[in-house]
Amino acid sequence: MRIIYHHRTLGDGAEGIHIREMVNALRKLGNDIKLVSLVTERELIHPDRRSAKPKWLWVKQLLPSALFEVLEIIYNVIGYWLIIKASKKFHPDAVYDRYVSYNYSAIWASRKLGIPCILEVNSPYATQRKIWEKVYFPKLIQWFETKITNSADKVIVVSSALKKHLVEHGTFPGKIIVMPNGVDPDKFDLHVSVEKFRNKYCLSAKDTVLGFVGVFRKWHNIEMLLEVFQKLKPVKRSLKMIFVGDGEIQMELEEQARSLGVEGSVIFTGRIPHKDMAGHIALFDIAISPHVTYYSCPMKILEYMAMGKCVLAPDMQNIRDLIQPGETGYLFKPKDKEDLLKKLKYLITHREERERVGRAAAEKIRNNYTWEKNAEQVVQLFLDLIQQKNQKLVDTVKIIHNKT
């Protein structure tokens, strides 16, 4: 199948990983994929090699916010033209679009081409942007979101909570398919060697290691995790905490660790290459996600589980999509420091239990949540849509023939 994959993103961070993995999985199945965006495929595959900031980011930083929102609407003409232009040589069978605010261009182009369009929604932007920044056209952004989701042939969302949100805001429920994110099992080898990283961070095989991977931001509740860690030290002397990543509050976290007197047991690795992620997660005995947004499907939780780690995460609807409490992970009451402490004490002192849960988690993810399985589902959705369209044409011809 020949598929145009359109996105209006910078192609970095988690969104870049998601796009790359889906494109690779679709190609692995034998599909021909044409990426259409303001970011080149080279920049998408190697975001660390960019010589300068992407033009779209420069535009956003230089323009007043209200004018940038207007430009987002104008982009529909640009996106439409890019897809139509690419189609003249590529001759696509379908269009796959990663949703962002105001972007109707892929649906518009697919209708012009007479081919199906599947929309992938990872965030309810019309709602979330009001939290992140000032939105100058709040009613318009919501109107566009509902119009876009209802105009797509199918809408893929990453969690049941996100489906619920979209339906509450006017999207037809029958259009929506819940498809959580995935992992590439080849990149998360259960038998990856950890000795290099043990030596690097001066860890002993006797240490019990708690781990977190992510960007250090205020709303991630990492400060709470450090406070709980201090209370856990008396439970086991050889307890370590590893923070993999970096972010705007790293210096504050390092100072907090010193003020709590646990700096000797807390390790900040800094940002690491994604190829080393499996080796770092392999160091963990318990992988912790102190906070998640209510609609997301955190890729890090999937990666923890794929590596056979016992995950401790907030008890939320979107997390229950992935984790069966006590079977494939453990959950704590969101933002509840005492419940987090209680669950960690139990898991620290019950090694066999966390290993049992980790094995079950790895089996579940590897059997059900891979990028290749997601790609297979996307291709099948497209085939079904094409078949439905062809059947409608046949039925229409029959009706016309019967009338004559």
C-alpha positions in Angstrom: 0.0 0.0 0.0 1.2 3.5 -0.8 0.6 5.9 2.1 1.3 9.6 2.6 2.2 10.3 6.2 1.6 13.9 7.0 2.5 15.8 10.1 2.9 19.4 11.2 5.4 18.9 14.0 9.1 19.6 14.7 9.6 15.8 14.7 11.6 15.8 17.9 11.1 14.4 21.4 8.4 11.8 22.0 6.5 12.8 18.9 9.5 12.3 16.7 10.0 8.8 18.2 6.4 8.0 17.6 6.5 9.2 14.0 9.8 7.4 13.2 8.6 4.1 14.8 5.2 4.1 13.0 6.8 4.9 9.6 9.5 2.2 10.1 6.8 -0.4 11.1 4.6 0.4 8.1 7.6 0.1 5.8 8.7 -3.1 7.5 5.3 -4.6 6.5 6.1 -3.8 2.8 4.2 -0.5 2.5 5.6 2.5 0.6 5.5 5.6 2.8 5.9 9.2 1.7 6.5 11.7 4.5 5.0 15.1 3.9 5.9 17.9 6.4 7.9 21.0 7.0 10.6 18.9 8.5 12.7 16.8 6.1 12.9 13.0 6.6 16.6 13.4 7.3 15.9 15.8 10.1 13.2 13.5 11.5 15.5 10.5 11.5 18.5 12.4 12.9 17.0 15.3 15.0 20.4 15.6 16.9 22.2 16.5 13.7 20.1 19.5 12.8 22.5 22.4 12.2 19.9 25.0 13.1 16.4 25.4 14.7 13.6 24.3 12.3 12.0 27.2 10.4 8.6 26.5 12.0 10.2 27.0 15.5 11.8 30.2 14.4 8.5 31.5 13.1 6.7 30.6 16.4 9.3 32.4 18.5 9.4 35.5 16.3 5.7 36.1 15.7 3.2 37.3 18.2 1.1 34.4 19.6 -2.1 35.6 18.1 -0.5 35.9 14.6 1.0 32.4 14.9 -2.5 31.0 15.5 -3.7 32.7 12.4 -0.7 31.2 10.6 -1.7 27.8 11.8 -5.0 28.2 10.0 -3.3 29.5 6.9 -1.1 26.4 7.0 -4.1 24.4 5.8 -3.5 25.8 2.3 0.2 25.0 2.5 -0.4 21.5 3.9 -3.0 20.8 1.2 -0.6 22.0 -1.5 2.3 19.8 -0.2 0.1 16.7 -0.1 -1.4 17.3 -3.6 2.1 18.0 -5.0 3.5 14.9 -3.5 0.6 12.8 -4.8 1.3 13.7 -8.4 4.4 11.5 -8.5 3.6 9.2 -5.5 0.0 8.2 -6.3 -1.1 7.3 -2.8 -3.8 4.9 -1.8 -4.4 6.6 1.6 -3.3 9.5 3.9 -2.3 9.1 7.5 -2.2 12.4 9.5 -0.9 13.2 13.0 -3.4 15.7 14.4 -2.4 19.2 15.6 -4.5 22.3 16.3 -6.4 23.8 13.3 -4.9 21.3 10.8 -7.6 20.2 8.3 -5.2 20.0 5.4 -4.7 16.3 5.2 -8.5 15.6 5.2 -9.0 18.3 2.6 -6.4 16.8 0.4 -7.6 13.2 0.8 -11.1 14.2 -0.2 -9.7 15.9 -3.3 -7.7 12.8 -4.1 -10.7 10.5 -3.4 -8.7 8.4 -0.9 -9.3 7.6 2.8 -7.7 9.6 5.6 -6.9 8.2 9.1 -6.3 10.8 11.8 -4.0 10.0 14.8 -4.8 12.0 17.9 -2.3 12.1 20.8 -3.6 15.1 22.7 -6.9 17.1 23.0 -5.1 20.3 21.8 -8.2 22.5 22.0 -8.3 21.9 25.8 -4.6 21.4 26.6 -3.3 24.5 24.8 -5.4 26.6 27.2 -3.4 25.1 30.0 0.0 25.5 28.3 -0.4 29.0 26.8 -2.9 31.7 25.9 -5.3 30.7 23.2 -6.7 33.7 21.3 -9.5 31.9 19.5 -10.8 29.3 22.1 -14.1 28.7 20.5 -12.6 28.4 17.0 -9.9 26.0 18.1 -12.5 23.7 19.6 -14.7 24.0 16.5 -11.8 23.0 14.3 -10.9 20.0 16.6 -14.5 18.6 16.4 -14.8 19.4 12.7 -11.4 17.7 12.0 -12.1 14.5 14.0 -15.6 14.1 12.6 -14.3 14.6 9.0 -11.6 11.9 9.2 -12.6 8.4 8.0 -11.2 7.0 11.2 -9.7 8.5 14.3 -7.0 6.7 16.2 -6.5 7.7 19.9 -3.8 6.5 22.3 -6.1 5.9 25.3 -9.6 5.3 26.4 -9.5 8.5 28.4 -8.7 10.5 25.3 -11.6 8.8 23.4 -13.9 9.8 26.3 -12.7 13.4 26.1 -13.3 13.7 22.3 -16.7 12.1 22.5 -17.7 14.6 25.3 -16.6 17.4 23.0 -18.6 16.2 20.0 -16.7 13.6 18.1 -18.8 10.6 16.9 -17.7 7.6 19.0 -18.1 5.2 16.1 -15.2 6.8 14.3 -12.7 6.3 17.2 -10.3 3.4 17.6 -8.2 3.2 20.8 -4.7 2.2 19.9 -2.1 2.7 22.6 1.5 3.4 21.7 4.0 0.6 21.1 7.6 -0.5 21.5 10.1 -2.0 19.2 11.1 -5.3 20.9 14.4 -5.3 19.0 15.4 -2.1 20.7 14.4 -3.3 24.2 16.3 -6.5 24.6 15.5 -8.3 27.9 19.0 -9.7 27.9 20.9 -6.5 27.2 24.3 -6.2 29.1 24.2 -3.8 32.0 27.8 -4.2 33.3 29.0 -1.1 31.5 26.3 1.1 33.1 26.7 -0.6 36.5 30.4 0.4 36.5 29.7 3.8 35.1 27.3 4.7 38.0 29.2 2.6 40.7 26.2 0.3 41.3 26.5 -3.0 43.1 24.5 -6.2 42.2 23.2 -6.0 45.7 21.7 -2.5 45.2 17.9 -2.2 44.8 17.5 0.5 42.1 14.4 2.7 41.7 14.3 4.4 38.3 12.7 7.3 36.4 13.1 8.2 32.8 11.8 11.5 31.4 12.1 15.2 31.1 12.4 17.0 34.5 9.5 19.4 34.7 7.5 20.8 37.6 4.3 19.0 36.9 6.0 15.5 36.9 6.0 15.4 40.7 9.7 14.4 40.8 10.1 16.4 44.0 7.6 14.1 45.7 9.6 11.1 44.5 12.7 12.5 46.2 10.9 13.1 49.4 9.5 9.6 49.4 13.0 8.2 48.6 14.4 9.9 51.8 11.8 8.0 53.9 12.7 4.7 52.2 16.4 4.8 53.0 15.9 3.2 56.4 14.0 0.3 54.8 17.1 -0.8 52.9 20.5 0.7 53.1 21.6 -0.4 49.6 18.8 1.6 47.9 19.6 3.8 44.9 17.5 6.2 42.8 18.4 6.9 39.2 17.0 9.8 37.2 17.6 9.3 33.5 17.2 12.5 31.5 17.4 16.2 32.1 15.2 19.3 32.1 14.5 22.8 33.4 14.4 21.8 37.1 17.4 19.5 37.3 19.5 21.9 39.4 16.6 22.3 41.8 16.3 18.5 42.1 20.0 18.1 42.7 19.8 20.8 45.4 16.8 19.0 46.9 18.7 15.7 47.1 21.5 17.5 49.0 19.1 19.2 51.4 17.4 15.8 52.1 20.8 14.2 52.7 20.4 11.5 50.0 22.7 12.9 47.3 25.0 9.9 47.8 22.3 7.5 46.8 20.7 9.6 43.9 22.2 9.5 40.4 21.4 12.0 37.7 22.6 10.6 34.4 21.8 13.6 32.2 20.4 13.1 28.7 21.4 9.8 27.1 21.3 8.5 23.5 18.1 6.6 22.8 20.2 3.5 21.9 21.3 3.4 25.5 17.8 3.5 26.9 17.3 -0.3 27.3 20.7 -0.6 29.1 19.7 2.1 31.6 16.2 0.7 32.2 17.7 -2.7 32.7 19.4 -1.3 35.8 16.1 -0.7 37.5 14.3 -3.0 39.9 11.3 -0.8 40.2 10.4 1.8 37.4 8.4 4.7 38.7 6.1 7.1 36.8 5.2 9.7 39.5 2.8 11.7 37.2 1.0 11.3 33.9 -1.5 13.4 32.0 -5.0 12.0 32.1 -5.2 11.4 28.3 -1.7 10.2 27.4 -0.2 6.8 26.7 3.3 7.2 28.2 5.9 5.5 26.0 8.2 5.2 28.9 5.8 3.0 30.8 5.5 0.7 27.8 9.3 0.6 27.6 9.7 -0.2 31.3 7.2 -3.1 30.9 8.9 -4.3 27.7 12.1 -4.6 29.7 10.4 -6.7 32.3 10.4 -4.1 35.1 7.8 -3.8 37.8 6.1 -0.4 37.1 4.6 1.8 39.8 2.3 4.4 38.3 -0.7 6.6 39.2 -4.0 4.9 39.3 -5.7 6.6 36.3 -8.0 5.3 33.5 -5.3 5.7 30.8 -2.8 3.8 32.9 -5.3 1.0 33.5 -5.4 0.6 29.7 -1.9 -0.8 30.1 -1.5 -2.1 33.6 -3.7 -4.7 35.4 -3.0 -3.8 39.1 -1.1 -6.6 40.9 -0.6 -8.6 37.7 1.4 -6.4 35.2 2.3 -3.5 37.5 1.3 -1.6 40.6 -0.7 1.6 40.9 -0.8 4.3 43.6 -3.3 7.0 44.3 -2.3 10.1 42.2 -0.4 12.7 44.1 -0.7 10.7 47.3 2.8 10.6 48.9 1.8 8.1 51.6 0.3 5.6 49.2 3.4 5.9 46.9 5.6 5.3 50.0 3.5 2.3 51.1 3.6 0.6 47.6 7.3 1.2 47.3 8.0 -0.3 50.7 6.1 -3.4 49.7 7.9 -3.8 46.4 11.3 -3.1 47.8 10.9 -5.9 50.4 9.2 -8.4 48.0 11.7 -9.1 45.3 10.0 -12.3 44.0 6.7 -10.4 43.6 8.2 -7.5 41.5 10.1 -10.1 39.3 6.8 -12.0 38.7 5.0 -8.8 37.8 7.9 -7.7 35.6 7.8 -11.0 33.6 4.0 -10.7 33.1 4.4 -7.1 32.0 7.1 -8.0 29.4 4.9 -10.8 28.0 1.9 -8.5 27.7 3.7 -5.7 25.9 5.7 -7.9 23.5 2.5 -9.8 22.6 0.2 -6.9 22.3 1.8 -3.5 22.2 4.4 -3.2 19.4 4.7 -0.7 16.6 4.4 -3.4 14.1 1.1 -4.6 15.5 -0.1 -1.0 15.4 1.0 -0.7 11.8 -0.8 -3.9 10.9 -4.0 -2.5 12.4 -3.6 0.8 10.5 -3.2 -1.1 7.2 -6.2 -3.2 7.9 -8.3 -0.1 8.7 -7.2 1.4 5.4 -8.1 -1.8 3.5 -11.5 -1.9 5.1 -12.1 1.8 4.2 -11.1 1.2 0.6 -13.3 -1.9 0.4 -16.3 0.0 1.8 -15.7 2.8 -0.7 -15.5 0.3 -3.6 -18.7 -1.5 -2.4 -20.5 1.8 -2.3 -19.5 2.4 -5.9 -20.7 -1.1 -6.9 -24.0 -0.5 -5.1 -24.5 2.9 -6.7 -23.9 1.4 -10.2 -26.4 -1.3 -9.4 -29.0 1.2 -8.4 -28.5 3.3 -11.6 -28.6 0.1 -13.7 -31.8 -1.0 -12.1 -33.4 2.4 -12.7 -32.6 2.2 -16.4 
